[in-house]
Amino acid sequence: MPSVHAYFNKKNVLAAKDQAEGSHRGQAEGQRRGQAAAPVILMVSGGADSMALLHMTATEPIDLGDGAGLVRVAQERLHVLHVNHLLRGADADADQHFVQATCDSLDIPCTVLRVDVAKLAQERDGNVEEIGRRVRYDAARELAQKLCAEQGVSRQKAKILTAHTADDRAETFMMNVMRGSGMSGLASIPRHRGLIYRPLLDYTHDQLKDWLKARGLDWHEDATNTDTHYLRAYMRHNVLPLLKARNPMLVQTVCKIADLMTDEDDYLEAKAARKLRLITLRKSESSLVLDALKLSSTDVVIARRVVRIVARQLIPEAWLESRHVDAVLEAVAAGVGVANLPQNLEARVRLGTVTFSFTGAARSAVAAAAAVAARSAVGAAAAVTARSAVGAATAVAANGEPAATLPAAATFGEHLAVPGTLELADGRVLSARILPVEHGFDVVSYATVHSQEWLGESVLLDAHACGVDPVHGGSLWVSGPEAGDTMQPLGMHGQSKKISDLLGEAGVPVESRSMMPIVRTNIRGHVVWVAGIRPDERVKCTQDTKQLLELNIYSGHKPFERSQ
């Protein structure tokens, strides 16, 4: 989180930055040219909002929300993704052809994915809206990875743009109020998370329609947007108009609240994530054990978030109501008890621990599903995608002909910039940064304590030994294990060991080992760190270490907050 000074002096800071960079325009221009190949994927349905996004991005400067301000996106970077959910018959096909024709007129490539979302929701006993959302985002991430692989750029440089508006944000806020959401839900739709950017969040739906009308541009109306059977449509047509009648600035007011909630939610989430790491005793794909005594002494605001984070780690789509969270914490306070949670998850408190695990046959089912997901994620270097989820779903190229594939990258291997972050196929994130060492500082002891505190999921290494320039940074290579891979595990005094044996000793299931990220000095270089398990002896900190390289692996969209 930024300081008060940084937060309230954004304009001054940006102005100073612009002035400072003015003398380096040639260098900056070169950098921009170097980034030109990174794809910008527009998610376009054919409705007014997404058509405004398409035309704005294609014809004029736009603020992507990445801190660069208003920029004109090079046309060669643009790529449109349209997902036909097959829910509205001929109308859905008409939307598809309309989007394709518009892309042809703008000379922008378009990829279409046809998915029977209703059938998929029935098979999964899920909500059509939620399944459709997952399909769209999975398809966008996979397309980003494919395009980045083709263009030889890191996936982290790609951007996926959605056309969410201020109205969407207000609707989501009110929907979450109805559901009894906590602060995370009231933060509503974030402006940026991972590869996803939402540059239209400051526009209303009516403003975007006026923008299109002023330029003589067309769009298609989705009839389901008026079907109040869906909660969002009900909120849009039945609830918000009544509130706007009393407060015409309701949408702007709600968006301001959402921005404030986002700042506070991010801060508290980082605090809770750090606390979770400190009190975690054991974890696996199907269970997680916490120190109940330490959790019971934690501030209740943070403790509630810890419980929710644990549930999300075990079940990404888990939705805990307040009563579920309270049931867990009541058992923790009592020192004994069982709390039954959604989707066959339970929290059992006994002997100073609280164990989150699945009940009965659900435990085996979840473990098997996790293994399948891991194989899918790593085998294709991508998380479970819309295509794999649907099975027979057909990708359609811009010309309307079936496309053979919408594949992920052929290999699992990417550069990790130092400093920088790298999103892995399974949703985890690797991060790297350089820390200076003050004269007289006991760096060896500090590195040991740091690793213990973070359970091996954050390590401090000698930057120079890792081949990283302390001043200019550099990059490391991250890939899956390769046949015959060896390393010199820390603590074995220079003895070599096969990485396959190391993973086995660490209890990593055979079916999950191929997804383990191995950090190397370069593509052909030696191993620096088996992420989350063991660093290499050759890069350990010594009393001669002048610069520290901090490597972290974590779940979620940002690193955990660390004390310096």
DRENGUMI-933293 format. One record per residue (C-alpha): residue number from 0; x, y, z. Coordinates in Angstrom, 1 decimal, always signed. Example, Ala and Ser with C-alpha at 12.3 -4.5 7.8 and 13.67 -1.06 7.14 Angstrom:
<baros>
BARO   pos       c1       c2       c3
BARO     0    +12.3     -4.5     +7.8
BARO     1    +13.7     -1.1     +7.1
</baros>
This chain:
<baros>
BARO   pos       c1       c2       c3
BARO     0     +0.0     +0.0     +0.0
BARO     1     +1.2     +3.5     -0.8
BARO     2     +2.0     +6.0     +2.0
BARO     3     -0.2     +9.0     +2.6
BARO     4     +2.3    +11.2     +0.8
BARO     5     +2.4     +9.0     -2.2
BARO     6     -1.3     +8.4     -2.3
BARO     7     -2.3    +12.1     -2.2
BARO     8     +0.5    +13.4     -4.4
BARO     9     -0.1    +11.2     -7.4
BARO    10     -0.3    +14.1     -9.8
BARO    11     +2.9    +15.7     -8.5
BARO    12     +4.7    +12.4     -8.6
BARO    13     +3.6    +11.7    -12.2
BARO    14     +4.6    +15.3    -13.2
BARO    15     +8.0    +14.9    -11.7
BARO    16     +8.4    +11.5    -13.4
BARO    17     +7.5    +13.0    -16.7
BARO    18    +10.0    +15.8    -16.3
BARO    19    +12.7    +13.3    -15.2
BARO    20    +12.0    +11.1    -18.2
BARO    21    +12.0    +14.0    -20.6
BARO    22    +15.8    +13.8    -21.0
BARO    23    +15.5    +10.1    -21.8
BARO    24    +12.9    +10.2    -24.5
BARO    25    +15.1     +8.3    -27.0
BARO    26    +15.6     +5.5    -24.5
BARO    27    +12.0     +5.4    -23.6
BARO    28    +11.0     +5.3    -27.3
BARO    29    +13.3     +2.3    -27.7
BARO    30    +11.7     +0.6    -24.8
BARO    31     +8.2     +1.2    -26.3
BARO    32     +9.3     -0.3    -29.5
BARO    33    +10.6     -3.3    -27.7
BARO    34     +7.2     -3.8    -26.0
BARO    35     +5.2     -3.4    -29.2
BARO    36     +4.9     -7.1    -29.7
BARO    37     +3.1     -7.8    -26.4
BARO    38     -0.5     -8.6    -27.2
BARO    39     -3.5     -6.6    -26.0
BARO    40     -6.6     -8.8    -26.1
BARO    41    -10.0     -7.1    -26.2
BARO    42    -12.9     -9.1    -24.9
BARO    43    -15.8     -8.1    -27.1
BARO    44    -19.4     -9.4    -26.9
BARO    45    -20.9     -7.0    -29.4
BARO    46    -22.8     -4.9    -26.8
BARO    47    -22.4     -1.1    -26.5
BARO    48    -19.7     -1.2    -23.8
BARO    49    -17.5     -3.7    -25.5
BARO    50    -17.9     -2.0    -28.9
BARO    51    -16.9     +1.3    -27.4
BARO    52    -13.8     -0.4    -25.9
BARO    53    -12.9     -1.8    -29.3
BARO    54    -13.3     +1.4    -31.2
BARO    55    -11.7     +3.5    -28.5
BARO    56     -8.6     +1.3    -28.3
BARO    57     -8.3     +1.0    -32.1
BARO    58     -8.7     +4.7    -32.9
BARO    59     -7.5     +7.0    -30.1
BARO    60     -5.3     +7.1    -26.9
BARO    61     -6.7     +5.2    -24.0
BARO    62     -5.7     +4.9    -20.3
BARO    63     -5.2     +1.2    -19.7
BARO    64     -4.8     +1.7    -15.9
BARO    65     -1.2     +0.5    -15.9
BARO    66     +0.3     +3.8    -14.8
BARO    67     +1.3     +4.9    -18.2
BARO    68     -1.5     +7.4    -18.7
BARO    69     -3.2     +8.0    -22.1
BARO    70     -1.3     +6.0    -24.7
BARO    71     -2.1     +4.9    -28.3
BARO    72     -1.9     +1.2    -28.6
BARO    73     -0.2     +0.0    -31.7
BARO    74     -2.6     -1.8    -34.0
BARO    75     -0.4     -4.8    -34.4
BARO    76     -0.7     -5.5    -30.7
BARO    77     -4.5     -5.7    -30.8
BARO    78     -6.4     -9.0    -30.9
BARO    79    -10.2     -9.5    -30.2
BARO    80    -11.7    -12.5    -28.4
BARO    81    -15.4    -13.2    -28.8
BARO    82    -17.1    -16.0    -26.9
BARO    83    -20.4    -17.3    -28.2
BARO    84    -22.2    -18.9    -25.3
BARO    85    -24.8    -20.5    -27.6
BARO    86    -27.5    -19.3    -25.2
BARO    87    -29.6    -17.2    -27.7
BARO    88    -29.6    -19.1    -30.9
BARO    89    -29.6    -17.0    -34.0
BARO    90    -29.2    -13.8    -32.0
BARO    91    -25.9    -15.1    -30.5
BARO    92    -24.7    -16.1    -34.0
BARO    93    -25.6    -12.6    -35.3
BARO    94    -23.5    -11.0    -32.5
BARO    95    -20.6    -13.3    -33.5
BARO    96    -20.8    -12.3    -37.2
BARO    97    -21.2     -8.6    -36.2
BARO    98    -18.0     -8.6    -34.1
BARO    99    -16.1    -10.5    -36.8
BARO   100    -17.2     -8.0    -39.5
BARO   101    -16.3     -5.0    -37.3
BARO   102    -12.8     -6.5    -36.7
BARO   103    -12.4     -7.1    -40.4
BARO   104    -13.2     -3.4    -41.0
BARO   105    -10.6     -2.3    -38.4
BARO   106     -8.1     -4.9    -39.7
BARO   107     -7.9     -6.4    -36.2
BARO   108     -7.6    -10.3    -35.9
BARO   109    -10.5    -11.9    -34.1
BARO   110    -10.7    -15.3    -32.4
BARO   111    -14.1    -16.8    -31.6
BARO   112    -14.8    -19.5    -29.1
BARO   113    -18.2    -21.3    -29.3
BARO   114    -19.2    -22.9    -26.0
BARO   115    -22.4    -24.5    -24.9
BARO   116    -22.4    -22.8    -21.5
BARO   117    -25.9    -24.1    -20.5
BARO   118    -24.9    -27.7    -21.0
BARO   119    -21.6    -27.1    -19.1
BARO   120    -23.5    -25.5    -16.2
BARO   121    -25.9    -28.4    -16.1
BARO   122    -23.0    -30.9    -16.1
BARO   123    -21.3    -29.0    -13.2
BARO   124    -24.5    -28.2    -11.4
BARO   125    -23.4    -24.5    -11.5
BARO   126    -24.7    -21.1    -12.3
BARO   127    -24.9    -20.2    -16.0
BARO   128    -23.6    -16.7    -15.4
BARO   129    -20.6    -17.8    -13.3
BARO   130    -19.7    -20.7    -15.7
BARO   131    -19.9    -18.3    -18.6
BARO   132    -17.6    -15.8    -16.8
BARO   133    -15.0    -18.5    -16.1
BARO   134    -15.1    -19.7    -19.7
BARO   135    -14.4    -16.2    -21.0
BARO   136    -11.6    -15.5    -18.7
BARO   137     -9.9    -18.9    -19.1
BARO   138    -10.1    -18.5    -22.9
BARO   139     -8.6    -15.0    -22.7
BARO   140     -5.7    -16.1    -20.6
BARO   141     -5.0    -19.0    -22.8
BARO   142     -5.1    -16.9    -25.9
BARO   143     -2.7    -14.4    -24.3
BARO   144     -0.3    -17.2    -23.6
BARO   145     -0.6    -18.5    -27.1
BARO   146     +0.1    -15.1    -28.7
BARO   147     +3.0    -14.3    -26.3
BARO   148     +4.6    -17.7    -27.2
BARO   149     +4.2    -16.9    -30.9
BARO   150     +5.7    -13.5    -30.5
BARO   151     +8.5    -14.5    -28.2
BARO   152     +7.5    -12.3    -25.3
BARO   153     +6.7    -13.0    -21.7
BARO   154     +3.1    -13.6    -20.9
BARO   155     +3.3    -11.1    -18.1
BARO   156     +3.6     -8.3    -20.7
BARO   157     +0.2     -9.2    -22.2
BARO   158     -2.9     -7.2    -21.3
BARO   159     -6.5     -8.4    -21.4
BARO   160     -9.0     -5.6    -21.6
BARO   161    -12.6     -5.9    -20.5
BARO   162    -15.4     -3.3    -21.0
BARO   163    -16.7     -3.2    -17.4
BARO   164    -18.2     +0.2    -16.6
BARO   165    -19.1     +2.3    -13.6
BARO   166    -22.6     +0.9    -13.8
BARO   167    -21.3     -2.7    -13.7
BARO   168    -19.3     -1.8    -10.7
BARO   169    -22.3     -0.3     -8.9
BARO   170    -24.4     -3.3     -9.8
BARO   171    -21.8     -5.7     -8.4
BARO   172    -21.5     -3.6     -5.2
BARO   173    -25.3     -3.8     -4.6
BARO   174    -25.4     -7.5     -5.5
BARO   175    -22.7     -8.2     -3.0
BARO   176    -24.6     -6.1     -0.4
BARO   177    -27.6     -8.4     -0.9
BARO   178    -25.4    -11.5     -0.5
BARO   179    -24.0    -10.2     +2.8
BARO   180    -20.4     -9.8     +1.4
BARO   181    -17.6     -8.4     +3.5
BARO   182    -15.1     -5.8     +2.5
BARO   183    -13.7     -7.8     -0.4
BARO   184    -17.2     -8.0     -2.0
BARO   185    -17.8     -4.3     -1.4
BARO   186    -14.6     -3.5     -3.2
BARO   187    -16.6     -4.7     -6.3
BARO   188    -14.7     -4.9     -9.6
BARO   189    -11.0     -4.0     -9.4
BARO   190     -9.4     -1.8    -12.0
BARO   191     -6.5     -4.2    -12.5
BARO   192     -5.7     -7.7    -11.4
BARO   193     -3.1     -9.9    -13.0
BARO   194     -3.4     -9.6    -16.8
BARO   195     -6.9     -8.1    -16.6
BARO   196     -7.3     -4.4    -17.1
BARO   197    -10.6     -2.4    -17.0
BARO   198    -10.0     +1.0    -18.7
BARO   199    -13.7     +2.0    -18.8
BARO   200    -14.6     +1.9    -15.1
BARO   201    -14.9     +5.6    -15.0
BARO   202    -17.5     +5.7    -17.8
BARO   203    -21.2     +5.0    -17.4
BARO   204    -23.1     +2.8    -19.9
BARO   205    -25.1     +5.8    -21.1
BARO   206    -21.8     +7.8    -21.7
BARO   207    -20.4     +5.0    -23.9
BARO   208    -23.6     +4.7    -25.9
BARO   209    -23.5     +8.5    -26.5
BARO   210    -19.9     +8.2    -27.6
BARO   211    -20.8     +5.5    -30.1
BARO   212    -23.8     +7.5    -31.4
BARO   213    -21.7    +10.6    -31.9
BARO   214    -19.5     +8.6    -34.2
BARO   215    -22.2     +6.8    -36.0
BARO   216    -21.1     +3.4    -34.6
BARO   217    -23.5     +0.5    -34.0
BARO   218    -23.8     -2.2    -31.4
BARO   219    -26.0     -5.2    -30.6
BARO   220    -28.4     -5.4    -27.6
BARO   221    -28.4     -8.6    -25.6
BARO   222    -32.0     -9.5    -24.8
BARO   223    -30.9    -11.3    -21.6
BARO   224    -29.8     -8.0    -20.2
BARO   225    -33.4     -7.2    -19.6
BARO   226    -34.4    -10.6    -18.2
BARO   227    -34.8     -9.8    -14.5
BARO   228    -34.7    -13.5    -13.7
BARO   229    -30.9    -12.8    -13.5
BARO   230    -29.8    -11.0    -10.4
BARO   231    -27.7     -8.4    -12.3
BARO   232    -30.6     -7.5    -14.6
BARO   233    -32.9     -7.3    -11.6
BARO   234    -30.5     -4.9     -9.9
BARO   235    -30.0     -2.9    -13.1
BARO   236    -33.7     -2.4    -14.0
BARO   237    -35.6     -2.7    -10.7
BARO   238    -33.3     -1.5     -7.9
BARO   239    -30.8     +1.0     -9.1
BARO   240    -33.3     +3.3    -10.9
BARO   241    -35.2     +3.7     -7.6
BARO   242    -32.0     +4.6     -5.7
BARO   243    -30.9     +7.0     -8.5
BARO   244    -34.2     +8.8     -8.2
BARO   245    -33.1     +9.9     -4.7
BARO   246    -29.4    +10.3     -5.6
BARO   247    -28.6    +11.0     -9.3
BARO   248    -24.9    +10.6     -8.4
BARO   249    -25.4     +7.1     -6.9
BARO   250    -23.1     +5.3     -9.4
BARO   251    -20.3     +7.8     -8.9
BARO   252    -20.8     +7.6     -5.1
BARO   253    -20.7     +3.8     -5.1
BARO   254    -17.6     +3.7     -7.3
BARO   255    -15.8     +6.1     -4.9
BARO   256    -16.7     +3.7     -2.0
BARO   257    -15.5     +0.8     -4.0
BARO   258    -12.1     +2.5     -4.6
BARO   259    -11.8     +3.1     -0.9
BARO   260    -12.8     -0.4     +0.0
BARO   261    -10.2     -1.8     -2.5
BARO   262     -7.4     +0.1     -0.8
BARO   263     -8.4     -1.1     +2.6
BARO   264     -9.2     -4.6     +1.4
BARO   265     -5.7     -4.9     -0.2
BARO   266     -4.1     -3.8     +3.0
BARO   267     -6.0     -6.2     +5.3
BARO   268     -5.6     -9.1     +2.8
BARO   269     -1.9     -8.7     +2.9
BARO   270     -2.0     -8.7     +6.7
BARO   271     -4.1    -11.8     +6.8
BARO   272     -1.9    -13.6     +4.2
BARO   273     +1.1    -12.9     +6.3
BARO   274     -0.6    -14.1     +9.5
BARO   275     -1.7    -17.3     +7.7
BARO   276     +1.9    -18.1     +6.7
BARO   277     +3.0    -17.6    +10.3
BARO   278     +0.4    -19.9    +11.8
BARO   279     +0.4    -22.6     +9.1
BARO   280     +1.7    -26.0    +10.5
BARO   281     +1.0    -28.3     +7.5
BARO   282     -0.7    -28.2     +4.2
BARO   283     -1.5    -30.3     +1.2
BARO   284     -3.8    -30.2     -1.8
BARO   285     -6.8    -31.3     +0.3
BARO   286     -6.1    -30.0     +3.8
BARO   287     -4.5    -27.2     +5.8
BARO   288     -3.6    -27.3     +9.5
BARO   289     -3.2    -24.0    +11.5
BARO   290     -2.0    -23.3    +15.0
BARO   291     -5.4    -22.7    +16.7
BARO   292     -3.9    -21.0    +19.7
BARO   293     -2.2    -18.4    +17.6
BARO   294     -5.3    -17.9    +15.5
BARO   295     -7.4    -17.4    +18.7
BARO   296     -5.1    -14.6    +19.8
BARO   297     -5.3    -12.9    +16.4
BARO   298     -7.4     -9.8    +15.9
BARO   299    -10.8    -10.9    +14.8
BARO   300    -10.8     -8.7    +11.7
BARO   301     -7.6    -10.5    +10.5
BARO   302     -8.8    -13.9    +11.7
BARO   303    -12.0    -13.7     +9.6
BARO   304     -9.9    -13.1     +6.5
BARO   305     -7.5    -16.0     +7.4
BARO   306    -10.5    -18.4     +7.4
BARO   307    -11.7    -17.1     +4.1
BARO   308     -8.2    -17.3     +2.5
BARO   309     -7.9    -20.9     +3.7
BARO   310    -11.2    -21.8     +2.1
BARO   311    -10.2    -20.2     -1.2
BARO   312     -6.9    -22.1     -1.2
BARO   313     -8.7    -25.4     -0.9
BARO   314    -11.7    -24.5     -3.1
BARO   315    -10.9    -21.5     -5.4
BARO   316    -14.6    -20.8     -5.9
BARO   317    -15.5    -21.2     -2.2
BARO   318    -18.0    -18.6     -0.9
BARO   319    -18.2    -18.5     +2.9
BARO   320    -21.0    -16.6     +4.5
BARO   321    -20.5    -14.8     +7.8
BARO   322    -22.1    -17.6     +9.7
BARO   323    -19.6    -20.1     +8.4
BARO   324    -16.6    -17.9     +9.4
BARO   325    -18.1    -17.3    +12.8
BARO   326    -18.7    -21.0    +13.3
BARO   327    -15.0    -21.7    +12.7
BARO   328    -13.8    -18.9    +15.0
BARO   329    -16.3    -19.9    +17.8
BARO   330    -14.8    -23.4    +17.7
BARO   331    -11.3    -21.9    +17.8
BARO   332    -12.2    -19.7    +20.8
BARO   333    -13.7    -22.8    +22.6
BARO   334    -10.6    -24.9    +21.9
BARO   335    -12.6    -27.7    +20.5
BARO   336    -15.4    -28.3    +17.9
BARO   337    -16.3    -28.8    +14.3
BARO   338    -17.6    -26.3    +11.8
BARO   339    -19.3    -27.6     +8.7
BARO   340    -18.6    -25.4     +5.7
BARO   341    -19.9    -25.4     +2.0
BARO   342    -18.8    -27.9     -0.6
BARO   343    -18.0    -30.7     +2.0
BARO   344    -15.3    -28.7     +3.7
BARO   345    -15.0    -28.8     +7.5
BARO   346    -12.9    -27.1    +10.1
BARO   347    -12.0    -29.3    +13.1
BARO   348    -10.5    -27.9    +16.3
BARO   349     -8.6    -30.2    +18.7
BARO   350     -5.3    -30.4    +20.5
BARO   351     -4.4    -26.8    +19.8
BARO   352     -4.8    -27.1    +16.0
BARO   353     -7.6    -26.3    +13.5
BARO   354     -7.7    -28.6    +10.5
BARO   355     -9.5    -27.6     +7.3
BARO   356    -10.2    -30.7     +5.2
BARO   357    -12.8    -32.4     +3.1
BARO   358    -15.3    -34.8     +4.6
BARO   359    -15.7    -38.5     +3.6
BARO   360    -15.5    -39.3     -0.1
BARO   361    -15.2    -35.6     -0.9
BARO   362    -11.5    -35.8     +0.2
BARO   363    -10.6    -38.4     -2.4
BARO   364    -12.6    -36.7     -5.1
BARO   365    -10.9    -33.3     -4.4
BARO   366     -7.5    -34.9     -4.4
BARO   367     -8.1    -36.6     -7.7
BARO   368     -9.5    -33.4     -9.3
BARO   369     -6.4    -31.5     -8.1
BARO   370     -4.1    -34.1     -9.6
BARO   371     -6.0    -33.9    -13.0
BARO   372     -5.9    -30.1    -12.9
BARO   373     -2.2    -30.1    -12.2
BARO   374     -1.5    -32.4    -15.1
BARO   375     -3.6    -30.3    -17.4
BARO   376     -2.0    -27.0    -16.2
BARO   377     +1.5    -28.2    -16.6
BARO   378     +1.2    -30.5    -19.6
BARO   379     +0.0    -27.5    -21.7
BARO   380     +1.7    -24.9    -19.6
BARO   381     -1.8    -23.4    -18.9
BARO   382     -4.5    -23.6    -16.2
BARO   383     -7.7    -25.4    -16.9
BARO   384     -9.1    -23.6    -19.9
BARO   385    -12.4    -23.0    -21.5
BARO   386    -11.6    -25.5    -24.2
BARO   387    -10.6    -28.3    -21.8
BARO   388    -13.6    -27.6    -19.6
BARO   389    -16.0    -27.8    -22.4
BARO   390    -14.4    -30.7    -24.2
BARO   391    -16.0    -30.4    -27.6
BARO   392    -16.2    -26.7    -27.6
BARO   393    -15.1    -25.4    -31.0
BARO   394    -12.7    -22.5    -31.6
BARO   395    -13.6    -20.5    -34.7
BARO   396    -11.1    -18.3    -36.5
BARO   397    -11.9    -14.8    -37.7
BARO   398    -13.1    -16.0    -41.1
BARO   399    -15.7    -18.3    -39.5
BARO   400    -13.9    -21.5    -40.2
BARO   401    -13.2    -23.9    -37.4
BARO   402     -9.7    -23.4    -35.9
BARO   403     -7.7    -26.4    -35.1
BARO   404     -6.7    -25.2    -31.7
BARO   405     -6.6    -22.4    -29.2
BARO   406     -3.4    -23.9    -27.6
BARO   407     -1.2    -22.8    -24.8
BARO   408     +2.5    -22.5    -25.2
BARO   409     +4.2    -25.7    -26.2
BARO   410     +6.7    -25.5    -23.4
BARO   411     +6.7    -24.5    -19.7
BARO   412     +9.5    -22.0    -19.5
BARO   413     +9.6    -18.2    -19.1
BARO   414    +12.0    -15.5    -17.9
BARO   415    +11.5    -14.0    -14.4
BARO   416    +12.7    -10.4    -14.5
BARO   417    +14.6     -9.1    -11.5
BARO   418    +12.9     -7.1    -10.0
BARO   419     +9.6     -8.4    -11.3
BARO   420     +6.9    -11.1    -11.1
BARO   421     +5.9    -14.1    -13.1
BARO   422     +2.4    -15.6    -13.1
BARO   423     +2.6    -19.4    -13.3
BARO   424     +0.1    -21.6    -15.1
BARO   425     -1.4    -22.9    -11.9
BARO   426     -2.3    -19.4    -10.7
BARO   427     +0.6    -19.0     -8.3
BARO   428     +3.0    -16.1     -8.7
BARO   429     +6.8    -15.9     -8.5
BARO   430     +8.4    -12.6     -7.5
BARO   431    +11.9    -11.4     -7.3
BARO   432    +13.6     -8.3     -5.9
BARO   433    +17.1     -7.1     -4.7
BARO   434    +17.7     -5.9     -1.2
BARO   435    +20.9     -4.2     -0.1
BARO   436    +23.0     -5.4     +2.9
BARO   437    +24.1     -2.9     +5.4
BARO   438    +27.7     -3.0     +6.8
BARO   439    +27.9     -5.3     +9.8
BARO   440    +24.6     -6.9     +9.2
BARO   441    +24.4    -10.7    +10.1
BARO   442    +23.0    -11.7     +6.7
BARO   443    +23.4    -15.5     +7.3
BARO   444    +21.2    -15.5    +10.4
BARO   445    +18.7    -13.2     +8.8
BARO   446    +18.4    -15.4     +5.8
BARO   447    +17.9    -18.5     +7.9
BARO   448    +15.2    -16.9    +10.1
BARO   449    +13.5    -15.5     +7.0
BARO   450    +13.2    -19.0     +5.4
BARO   451    +11.9    -20.5     +8.6
BARO   452     +9.4    -17.7     +9.0
BARO   453     +8.0    -18.1     +5.5
BARO   454     +8.1    -22.0     +5.6
BARO   455    +10.5    -22.0     +2.6
BARO   456     +8.1    -20.2     +0.3
BARO   457    +10.3    -17.1     +0.5
BARO   458    +14.1    -17.3     +0.4
BARO   459    +17.0    -14.9     +0.5
BARO   460    +20.0    -15.7     -1.7
BARO   461    +23.2    -14.1     -2.8
BARO   462    +22.3    -12.0     -5.8
BARO   463    +25.8    -12.1     -7.3
BARO   464    +25.9    -15.9     -7.1
BARO   465    +22.6    -16.1     -8.9
BARO   466    +24.0    -14.1    -11.8
BARO   467    +21.9    -11.0    -11.0
BARO   468    +23.5     -7.6    -11.4
BARO   469    +22.9     -5.7     -8.1
BARO   470    +22.5     -2.4     -9.9
BARO   471    +20.7     -3.3    -13.2
BARO   472    +18.9     -6.5    -12.1
BARO   473    +18.6     -9.1    -14.8
BARO   474    +16.5    -12.2    -15.2
BARO   475    +16.2    -15.8    -14.2
BARO   476    +14.8    -18.8    -16.1
BARO   477    +11.8    -20.6    -14.7
BARO   478    +10.7    -24.0    -16.1
BARO   479     +9.4    -27.4    -15.0
BARO   480    +11.8    -30.2    -14.0
BARO   481    +13.8    -31.8    -16.8
BARO   482    +14.9    -35.3    -17.1
BARO   483    +18.2    -35.8    -15.2
BARO   484    +18.0    -32.4    -13.4
BARO   485    +20.3    -32.2    -10.4
BARO   486    +21.2    -29.6     -7.9
BARO   487    +23.2    -29.1     -4.7
BARO   488    +20.5    -28.7     -2.0
BARO   489    +21.3    -26.3     +0.7
BARO   490    +22.5    -28.2     +3.8
BARO   491    +24.1    -31.1     +1.9
BARO   492    +27.6    -29.4     +1.7
BARO   493    +27.9    -29.4     -2.0
BARO   494    +26.6    -33.0     -2.7
BARO   495    +24.5    -33.3     -5.8
BARO   496    +21.0    -34.7     -5.8
BARO   497    +18.4    -35.5     -8.4
BARO   498    +15.5    -33.0     -8.3
BARO   499    +13.1    -35.9     -8.8
BARO   500    +14.5    -37.5     -5.6
BARO   501    +14.2    -34.1     -3.8
BARO   502    +10.5    -33.8     -4.9
BARO   503     +9.8    -37.3     -3.7
BARO   504    +11.3    -36.6     -0.3
BARO   505     +9.3    -33.4     +0.0
BARO   506     +6.1    -35.5     -0.5
BARO   507     +5.2    -33.9     -3.8
BARO   508     +2.7    -36.3     -5.6
BARO   509     +4.1    -37.9     -8.7
BARO   510     +1.3    -36.4    -10.8
BARO   511     +2.1    -32.9     -9.6
BARO   512     +5.8    -32.9    -10.0
BARO   513     +5.9    -31.7    -13.5
BARO   514     +4.3    -28.4    -12.4
BARO   515     +6.9    -27.6     -9.9
BARO   516     +8.7    -24.4    -10.9
BARO   517    +12.5    -24.7    -11.1
BARO   518    +14.4    -21.4    -11.0
BARO   519    +17.7    -21.3    -12.8
BARO   520    +20.4    -18.7    -13.5
BARO   521    +19.5    -18.9    -17.2
BARO   522    +18.0    -21.4    -19.7
BARO   523    +21.1    -23.6    -19.5
BARO   524    +22.3    -22.5    -16.1
BARO   525    +22.3    -24.3    -12.8
BARO   526    +19.4    -24.5    -10.4
BARO   527    +18.9    -21.6     -8.0
BARO   528    +15.7    -22.7     -6.2
BARO   529    +13.2    -25.5     -6.3
BARO   530    +10.4    -23.0     -5.5
BARO   531     +8.8    -23.6     -2.1
BARO   532    +11.1    -26.5     -1.3
BARO   533    +14.9    -26.0     -1.3
BARO   534    +17.5    -23.4     -2.6
BARO   535    +20.9    -24.5     -4.0
BARO   536    +24.0    -24.5     -1.8
BARO   537    +25.9    -22.5     -4.4
BARO   538    +23.7    -19.4     -4.1
BARO   539    +23.3    -19.3     -0.3
BARO   540    +24.0    -16.2     +1.7
BARO   541    +27.4    -15.8     +3.3
BARO   542    +29.0    -13.0     +5.4
BARO   543    +30.5    -11.7     +2.2
BARO   544    +27.1    -11.3     +0.6
BARO   545    +26.6     -7.6     -0.5
BARO   546    +23.2     -7.8     -2.2
BARO   547    +20.3    -10.1     -1.3
BARO   548    +18.0    -11.7     -3.9
BARO   549    +14.6    -12.3     -2.4
BARO   550    +12.5    -14.9     -4.2
BARO   551     +8.9    -15.6     -3.3
BARO   552     +6.2    -18.0     -4.5
BARO   553     +2.6    -17.2     -3.4
BARO   554     -1.0    -17.6     -4.4
BARO   555     -3.1    -14.6     -5.4
BARO   556     -2.5    -11.3     -7.1
BARO   557     +0.1     -9.7     -5.0
BARO   558     +3.0    -10.6     -2.7
BARO   559     +2.5    -10.8     +1.0
BARO   560     +3.4     -7.8     +3.0
BARO   561     +6.8     -8.2     +4.6
BARO   562     +8.5     -6.4     +7.4
BARO   563    +11.9     -4.9     +6.7
</baros>
